Amino acid sequence: MKRVMVLGAGITGLSVATNLASKGFDVVVLEKEKHAGGLSASIPFGEYVVEYGPHTFHTVFDELLLRYKGLAGRDFVKNRLDRQINFRGKYFKYPLQFTNILLNIPMLTSAQCFFSFSKSLLLRKLGFAKERNAEEWLTSYFGKELYNIYFKDYTTKVWGVSPSKLSKTFVSQRIPKIKIREIIMEQFKKRTIKMRKGDHIYAPNLSHIYYTKKGCGKIIDELSERLAKHNGRIYFGTALTALFLKDNKVSQVGFTSGKKQHQIDCDYLVSTIPLNDLLLAIRPGPGKRMLEASRFLRYRAVTVIAIVLSKNRAIGPQWIYFRDKTFNRLTEPKNYGLSLPKGKTILYLEMASDGKNVSAKDKENLVRKVVSELVKERIIRKDEVLDSFIIHAKHAYPIYAVGFEKNLSELESYIESIENLYSTGRQGLFKYVDMDICMRMADIVANQIAGQKMKEQVFITSGEKAFI
Ligand SMILES: Cc1cc2nc3c(=O)[nH]c(=O)nc-3n(C[C@H](O)[C@H](O)[C@H](O)COP(=O)(O)OP(=O)(O)OC[C@H]3O[C@@H](n4cnc5c(N)ncnc54)[C@H](O)[C@@H]3O)c2cc1C
């Protein structure tokens, strides 16, 4: 029986592992944490769970939605997407609806927005627009005024660098554009937004999201159970130490579990851990240039503060973006369908950060600060706060810095040159994607290993090349 080692038990690792175990492979998963799920985990705190922002499912692929439904079983919930952005004390629908913005800001600003949007649209149509980085791309699609008002500070806050230092790949793949046809349509009817030709698949403009009453952890538990049913194993709390190459193939994986050192032979290795960590483990080493390229790939961390409240609901929409608070996104998982004890709700507050761990003292201060911000915003009262929890992920967002594509592309070529090594998923491909795309990547890798004919072309991650 051929052995597949999988690094990481996030949604990608579990999906590949379950797929291959069901096809008769001997599958061993190494996970450095004590729980499965990675960024998609629901981490239990007593009767509550905390996620890195409620991990809802959304996809343009019917087959994946069907699979998700099957995994969620009776706990499946479907909701119309309802997001807002807070700006200068007012709430706007997100993605930005042009008329909604114009009607809610001072007339002069509104006129400036309209003219700068029209000007940039004209420049783009005439082929004069410069779109070399995120700042130029956003200005080209939204106009200078809207860029300054909405995107500049928020993007800088989330990514820790000015949009002029970010690659346009990031925004062009993640930010829904304003479409003239939609501006007109939004006046007349509340339509169901459907994926159209030309929309990007990573952050499509969809109308519904899917979740489970038990949170995303239900999906992770179900995948783990299916893996176990097919005799797949997960070793938790294991740290990768080395990947040994022989004849241009990974022959053995070295790892520690507690104080013990282990080495396991494998026929295939699927890595879903951060690409730069993978590079560091390869023996013999990949060489100076590859290590240099891998150092170029940096991640932004996220801290999530969860506040339990003695009230039924706190906000109307599922989530609100804030530009002037300690946190950048506020979500209420109950509005996605999470089951909670009667008369209680929980808020998740996401805060992008530079990766340093939050000390116990910092945690106390942080909770105090965000509670006072929520009170000031009249979202909660101080006496409604019952409890608080904090979770932290170091590799939350791949930073698409200007020039990352070239470095990534070199790393991909190197990884591809090792015959039985597959690096995939959000971390393994350094790609800012959601769970559905991770599942799709997992299918592609599993099918390749199982030797089945591929329907899609396997993609190269860099630049604008789509992978499907
Ligand atoms: C704040 C936030 C909100 C999000 N919201 C959504 C959402 O609502 N919907 C959605 O679809 N997507 C969402 N995403 C994206 C989604 O979380 C990811 O696309 C997905 O979870 C990535 O899965 P993965 O398995 O590829 O990577 P990960 O989840 O990062 O899994 C990698 C695993 O590898 C393990 N690992 C790392 N290093 C090692 C090592 N050396 N040895 C062994 N194991 C190791 C990690 O512990 C982890 O378990 C969100 C992401 C963030 C940051």
PDBQT file of the ligand as one rigid body, heavy atoms in Angstrom, charges set to zero:
ROOT
HETATM    1  C1  LIG A 501      -9.755  35.869   9.650  1.00  0.00    +0.000 C 
HETATM    2  C2  LIG A 501     -10.078  34.889   8.569  1.00  0.00    +0.000 A 
HETATM    3  C3  LIG A 501     -11.397  34.654   8.210  1.00  0.00    +0.000 A 
HETATM    4  C4  LIG A 501     -11.701  33.757   7.196  1.00  0.00    +0.000 A 
HETATM    5  N1  LIG A 501     -13.009  33.525   6.875  1.00  0.00    +0.000 NA
HETATM    6  C5  LIG A 501     -13.317  32.612   5.936  1.00  0.00    +0.000 A 
HETATM    7  C6  LIG A 501     -14.675  32.310   5.639  1.00  0.00    +0.000 A 
HETATM    8  O1  LIG A 501     -15.615  32.843   6.240  1.00  0.00    +0.000 OA
HETATM    9  N2  LIG A 501     -14.923  31.387   4.661  1.00  0.00    +0.000 N 
HETATM   10  C7  LIG A 501     -13.928  30.744   3.995  1.00  0.00    +0.000 A 
HETATM   11  O2  LIG A 501     -14.226  29.906   3.129  1.00  0.00    +0.000 OA
HETATM   12  N3  LIG A 501     -12.639  30.999   4.266  1.00  0.00    +0.000 NA
HETATM   13  C8  LIG A 501     -12.301  31.911   5.221  1.00  0.00    +0.000 A 
HETATM   14  N4  LIG A 501     -10.994  32.166   5.515  1.00  0.00    +0.000 N 
HETATM   15  C9  LIG A 501      -9.963  31.443   4.751  1.00  0.00    +0.000 C 
HETATM   16  C10 LIG A 501      -9.793  30.017   5.304  1.00  0.00    +0.000 C 
HETATM   17  O3  LIG A 501      -9.500  30.084   6.682  1.00  0.00    +0.000 OA
HETATM   18  C11 LIG A 501      -8.619  29.340   4.619  1.00  0.00    +0.000 C 
HETATM   19  O4  LIG A 501      -8.739  29.421   3.225  1.00  0.00    +0.000 OA
HETATM   20  C12 LIG A 501      -8.508  27.861   4.978  1.00  0.00    +0.000 C 
HETATM   21  O5  LIG A 501      -8.810  27.622   6.319  1.00  0.00    +0.000 OA
HETATM   22  C13 LIG A 501      -7.083  27.428   4.694  1.00  0.00    +0.000 C 
HETATM   23  O6  LIG A 501      -6.966  26.054   4.946  1.00  0.00    +0.000 OA
HETATM   24  P1  LIG A 501      -5.589  25.307   4.770  1.00  0.00    +0.000 P 
HETATM   25  O7  LIG A 501      -5.815  23.933   5.229  1.00  0.00    +0.000 OA
HETATM   26  O8  LIG A 501      -5.078  25.507   3.394  1.00  0.00    +0.000 OA
HETATM   27  O9  LIG A 501      -4.569  26.082   5.742  1.00  0.00    +0.000 OA
HETATM   28  P2  LIG A 501      -4.593  26.146   7.339  1.00  0.00    +0.000 P 
HETATM   29  O10 LIG A 501      -5.975  26.204   7.837  1.00  0.00    +0.000 OA
HETATM   30  O11 LIG A 501      -3.672  27.233   7.713  1.00  0.00    +0.000 OA
HETATM   31  O12 LIG A 501      -3.991  24.738   7.762  1.00  0.00    +0.000 OA
HETATM   32  C14 LIG A 501      -2.624  24.477   7.812  1.00  0.00    +0.000 C 
HETATM   33  C15 LIG A 501      -2.394  23.499   8.960  1.00  0.00    +0.000 C 
HETATM   34  O13 LIG A 501      -1.009  23.187   9.004  1.00  0.00    +0.000 OA
HETATM   35  C16 LIG A 501      -0.612  23.147  10.356  1.00  0.00    +0.000 C 
HETATM   36  N5  LIG A 501       0.842  23.358  10.387  1.00  0.00    +0.000 N 
HETATM   37  C17 LIG A 501       1.533  24.492  10.183  1.00  0.00    +0.000 A 
HETATM   38  N6  LIG A 501       2.851  24.270  10.282  1.00  0.00    +0.000 NA
HETATM   39  C18 LIG A 501       3.012  22.947  10.545  1.00  0.00    +0.000 A 
HETATM   40  C19 LIG A 501       4.138  22.100  10.732  1.00  0.00    +0.000 A 
HETATM   41  N7  LIG A 501       5.377  22.566  10.668  1.00  0.00    +0.000 N 
HETATM   42  N8  LIG A 501       3.932  20.782  10.978  1.00  0.00    +0.000 NA
HETATM   43  C20 LIG A 501       2.661  20.280  11.036  1.00  0.00    +0.000 A 
HETATM   44  N9  LIG A 501       1.560  21.040  10.874  1.00  0.00    +0.000 NA
HETATM   45  C21 LIG A 501       1.726  22.360  10.618  1.00  0.00    +0.000 A 
HETATM   46  C22 LIG A 501      -1.400  24.272  11.006  1.00  0.00    +0.000 C 
HETATM   47  O14 LIG A 501      -1.467  24.130  12.404  1.00  0.00    +0.000 OA
HETATM   48  C23 LIG A 501      -2.746  24.093  10.316  1.00  0.00    +0.000 C 
HETATM   49  O15 LIG A 501      -3.574  23.199  11.009  1.00  0.00    +0.000 OA
HETATM   50  C24 LIG A 501     -10.657  33.071   6.521  1.00  0.00    +0.000 A 
HETATM   51  C25 LIG A 501      -9.334  33.293   6.890  1.00  0.00    +0.000 A 
HETATM   52  C26 LIG A 501      -9.036  34.190   7.899  1.00  0.00    +0.000 A 
HETATM   53  C27 LIG A 501      -7.602  34.412   8.292  1.00  0.00    +0.000 C 
ENDROOT
TORSDOF 0
